[in-house]
Amino acid sequence: MHIQESLIQTLQLLIASSHPLDSGLFPRLLMMMSSLRELSLEYRRMFTSIRDRPDAGDNLQSEVLEILGLM
C-alpha cells in the first residue's frame, strides 16, 4: 500500500470517528484538498514567473520569494 493511500484511509477513519453524523465531511474535505493543491500550484507558478523577471530586484518582492522558498 502506498503512503498516500494509507494516509487517506487514516484520515477517513479519523473523520468517521470524530464526526459520525456528518457522512459527507470526508468527500468535501478531499475536494477542498484538491482545490488547495491546484491553488498552491497556481501561486507557485505565479511567484516563479515574478522571480524570473529581470526587475525582480525589489527588496519586498525578494523577501516574499525567499520566505516562500522560491529564491
N, C-alpha and C positions, 0 to 999 in steps of 0.2 A: 504494500500500500504506500502511495506517495505521501509525503509530508502534508501537502495541501489537502488531500482527501481526509487525512486524519484530523487536521485542524477544523475542517468543515464539519465533520461528524461530532467532534468535541463541542464546537460552538452550538450545533443543533441540539445536542443533549443538554447543554447548559441553559439555553433559552427555553427549551421544553420544561425543564425542572424549575426554573425561576419565574417563568411566565406561562403557567399551564393553561390559562384561559384565553390566551392570545395565540391561536394556531397560525395566524398569518404573519406573525412577527419575523420568523426566520426568513421566509421568502422576501419580505420587504427589506430586511437587513441586507440580504445578498444583492438585491437590486441597487440599494444605496452604495454598497461597497464597489460594485461595478461602475456606477456613475462617478464615484470619488476617484477611482483609478483612472478613468478617462479624463477627468478634470485635472488630475495631477500630471498626466502625460501632456495635456494641452499647455499647462502653465510651464512645464519644464521646457517644451519646445519654444514657447514664447521667450523665456528668460535666456535660453541658449542663443536665440537669434539676437537678443539685445546684447549679450556678451560678445558675440562675434562682430558687432557693428564697430566701425573704426572710431566712432565718437563715444565709445563705452568707458572713457576715462573719467567720467563724472564720479566724484567721491561717493555720493549716496548710492548711485547705481552699482558701483563696485562693491560697496559694503553689503548691499542686498544680495548680489550674486554670490559673494563669499559666504554669507550666512546660509544660503540655500545649497551650498556646496557645488556651485557651478563654475567656480574660478579656482 
